[in-house]
Amino acid sequence: MSTKRTKRTQVTDNQTLASLVSDLFAPSPSPVDSDQSAVLAAYLTLLLKWSRQINLTGFRDAQSAAAGLLYDATEMAPLVNRGAMVLDVGAGAGGLAVTLAVLRPDIKLRVVEPRNKRAVFLRTLRRELQLADRFEVVQARAEELAAEGGEVDAADVAYAQAVMSPEEWLPLGRRLIAPGGAVIALTARSLAAGQIPSELVVVEERAYRQPASGGPRVVTRLEATSIRAR
């Protein structure tokens, strides 16, 4: 009897998490359907379970984790071109990458994370959330990938979230994308002219407020000036 109660409780928890995600994303540019919210609920369940054992994130409850780790992808998804190979630099707990994978089934993601415990968790997500065909985990530093002779092919789109300043990220991101590709920056305010390398130009910017904190956020797509000039 106790086993049955446990199963019923688990179903209720999953349904509650899926409803939480659906409500959070409803007013965003990228609402989710029931199947998508179920996958993201499964992600939150895994995240909170693992976080009790290792330090994956500072969020300790599902609501704040969903708002803090998943929501930004809803604003970024419209800036990713169809069928793109997307590079996530410093993927951490993988919330942004998983959400992008769920919102955009047409794209593939390569998530880069140098820390071993987080890389193990990302590989677990790849398996448990059934994303193996379009979610690759690379345990490395982005600087290693950008170095001449790096083992990973250039991406169509590259982004980094909260792992380095725009002045550090944008030149590095430029080296990680293929010709005709784009670099995406996630910041608290619009990029200043002095933060943008001369070889990149802003082509689209989206401003919004982050649900977890209410603070301002900006997601910006930049492309190479030489590509844009053609």
BELWO-V537414 format. One record per residue. RES is the residue in one small letter. PSI is psi in whole degrees, -180 to 180 (NA if undefined). D_LAST is the distance of its C-alpha to the last C-alpha in whole Angstrom. Layout:
# BELWO-V537414
res:RES psi:PSI d_last:D_LAST
res:RES psi:PSI d_last:D_LAST
This chain:
# BELWO-V537414
res:m psi:-39 d_last:69
res:s psi:-35 d_last:67
res:t psi:-43 d_last:64
res:k psi:-41 d_last:64
res:r psi:-40 d_last:63
res:t psi:-43 d_last:61
res:k psi:-43 d_last:59
res:r psi:-41 d_last:59
res:t psi:-41 d_last:58
res:q psi:-43 d_last:55
res:v psi:-45 d_last:54
res:t psi:-43 d_last:54
res:d psi:-46 d_last:52
res:n psi:-41 d_last:49
res:q psi:-39 d_last:50
res:t psi:-44 d_last:50
res:l psi:-42 d_last:47
res:a psi:-41 d_last:45
res:s psi:-40 d_last:46
res:l psi:-47 d_last:45
res:v psi:-45 d_last:41
res:s psi:-44 d_last:41
res:d psi:-40 d_last:42
res:l psi:-41 d_last:40
res:f psi:-11 d_last:37
res:a psi:-46 d_last:38
res:p psi:2 d_last:37
res:s psi:173 d_last:33
res:p psi:-13 d_last:30
res:s psi:73 d_last:31
res:p psi:161 d_last:35
res:v psi:150 d_last:36
res:d psi:-178 d_last:39
res:s psi:-38 d_last:42
res:d psi:-42 d_last:41
res:q psi:-43 d_last:38
res:s psi:-31 d_last:40
res:a psi:-40 d_last:43
res:v psi:-43 d_last:41
res:l psi:-32 d_last:40
res:a psi:-40 d_last:44
res:a psi:-38 d_last:44
res:y psi:-48 d_last:42
res:l psi:-39 d_last:44
res:t psi:-46 d_last:47
res:l psi:-43 d_last:46
res:l psi:-49 d_last:44
res:l psi:-35 d_last:48
res:k psi:-48 d_last:50
res:w psi:-34 d_last:48
res:s psi:-18 d_last:48
res:r psi:-17 d_last:52
res:q psi:-38 d_last:52
res:i psi:160 d_last:49
res:n psi:84 d_last:47
res:l psi:-37 d_last:43
res:t psi:158 d_last:43
res:g psi:-12 d_last:45
res:f psi:135 d_last:45
res:r psi:2 d_last:48
res:d psi:159 d_last:48
res:a psi:-39 d_last:46
res:q psi:-48 d_last:45
res:s psi:-35 d_last:44
res:a psi:-42 d_last:42
res:a psi:-46 d_last:40
res:a psi:-39 d_last:39
res:g psi:-30 d_last:38
res:l psi:-25 d_last:37
res:l psi:-35 d_last:35
res:y psi:-38 d_last:34
res:d psi:-30 d_last:31
res:a psi:-28 d_last:30
res:t psi:-30 d_last:30
res:e psi:-30 d_last:28
res:m psi:-31 d_last:25
res:a psi:-42 d_last:25
res:p psi:-14 d_last:23
res:l psi:-1 d_last:20
res:v psi:124 d_last:20
res:n psi:153 d_last:18
res:r psi:137 d_last:21
res:g psi:14 d_last:22
res:a psi:151 d_last:20
res:m psi:117 d_last:22
res:v psi:133 d_last:23
res:l psi:122 d_last:25
res:d psi:114 d_last:27
res:v psi:125 d_last:28
res:g psi:56 d_last:32
res:a psi:-24 d_last:33
res:g psi:-124 d_last:36
res:a psi:-2 d_last:38
res:g psi:7 d_last:35
res:g psi:-43 d_last:36
res:l psi:-45 d_last:32
res:a psi:-45 d_last:31
res:v psi:-43 d_last:34
res:t psi:-41 d_last:33
res:l psi:-42 d_last:29
res:a psi:-38 d_last:31
res:v psi:-44 d_last:33
res:l psi:-31 d_last:31
res:r psi:80 d_last:28
res:p psi:-8 d_last:30
res:d psi:-12 d_last:27
res:i psi:165 d_last:25
res:k psi:148 d_last:27
res:l psi:140 d_last:28
res:r psi:110 d_last:28
res:v psi:129 d_last:30
res:v psi:122 d_last:31
res:e psi:120 d_last:34
res:p psi:-23 d_last:37
res:r psi:131 d_last:40
res:n psi:-48 d_last:42
res:k psi:-39 d_last:44
res:r psi:-37 d_last:41
res:a psi:-39 d_last:39
res:v psi:-44 d_last:42
res:f psi:-43 d_last:42
res:l psi:-38 d_last:38
res:r psi:-33 d_last:40
res:t psi:-43 d_last:43
res:l psi:-43 d_last:40
res:r psi:-41 d_last:38
res:r psi:-52 d_last:42
res:e psi:-32 d_last:43
res:l psi:6 d_last:41
res:q psi:50 d_last:40
res:l psi:12 d_last:36
res:a psi:-31 d_last:37
res:d psi:-11 d_last:34
res:r psi:30 d_last:31
res:f psi:97 d_last:32
res:e psi:137 d_last:32
res:v psi:126 d_last:34
res:v psi:119 d_last:33
res:q psi:101 d_last:36
res:a psi:170 d_last:34
res:r psi:145 d_last:32
res:a psi:-34 d_last:29
res:e psi:-32 d_last:29
res:e psi:-37 d_last:30
res:l psi:-34 d_last:28
res:a psi:-17 d_last:25
res:a psi:151 d_last:27
res:e psi:132 d_last:26
res:g psi:13 d_last:28
res:g psi:153 d_last:28
res:e psi:-17 d_last:29
res:v psi:131 d_last:27
res:d psi:155 d_last:24
res:a psi:152 d_last:21
res:a psi:163 d_last:20
res:d psi:-36 d_last:18
res:v psi:138 d_last:19
res:a psi:140 d_last:21
res:y psi:159 d_last:24
res:a psi:143 d_last:27
res:q psi:114 d_last:30
res:a psi:27 d_last:32
res:v psi:-15 d_last:32
res:m psi:164 d_last:31
res:s psi:160 d_last:29
res:p psi:-36 d_last:26
res:e psi:-30 d_last:26
res:e psi:-43 d_last:27
res:w psi:-45 d_last:25
res:l psi:-46 d_last:21
res:p psi:-39 d_last:21
res:l psi:-46 d_last:23
res:g psi:-39 d_last:21
res:r psi:-34 d_last:18
res:r psi:-15 d_last:20
res:l psi:-9 d_last:21
res:i psi:153 d_last:17
res:a psi:164 d_last:16
res:p psi:132 d_last:12
res:g psi:1 d_last:10
res:g psi:-177 d_last:14
res:a psi:151 d_last:15
res:v psi:135 d_last:18
res:i psi:133 d_last:21
res:a psi:136 d_last:23
res:l psi:116 d_last:26
res:t psi:173 d_last:28
res:a psi:-18 d_last:31
res:r psi:169 d_last:29
res:s psi:144 d_last:26
res:l psi:136 d_last:24
res:a psi:155 d_last:25
res:a psi:-37 d_last:22
res:g psi:-12 d_last:24
res:q psi:-13 d_last:24
res:i psi:120 d_last:20
res:p psi:153 d_last:19
res:s psi:-23 d_last:16
res:e psi:1 d_last:14
res:l psi:150 d_last:14
res:v psi:141 d_last:13
res:v psi:128 d_last:15
res:v psi:-22 d_last:14
res:e psi:144 d_last:18
res:e psi:137 d_last:21
res:r psi:125 d_last:24
res:a psi:141 d_last:28
res:y psi:180 d_last:31
res:r psi:135 d_last:35
res:q psi:124 d_last:36
res:p psi:-34 d_last:39
res:a psi:-40 d_last:41
res:s psi:-19 d_last:41
res:g psi:0 d_last:40
res:g psi:157 d_last:37
res:p psi:145 d_last:34
res:r psi:150 d_last:31
res:v psi:132 d_last:27
res:v psi:129 d_last:24
res:t psi:133 d_last:21
res:r psi:129 d_last:18
res:l psi:145 d_last:15
res:e psi:162 d_last:12
res:a psi:135 d_last:10
res:t psi:-36 d_last:9
res:s psi:-36 d_last:7
res:i psi:-45 d_last:6
res:r psi:-36 d_last:5
res:a psi:-29 d_last:4
res:r psi:NA d_last:0
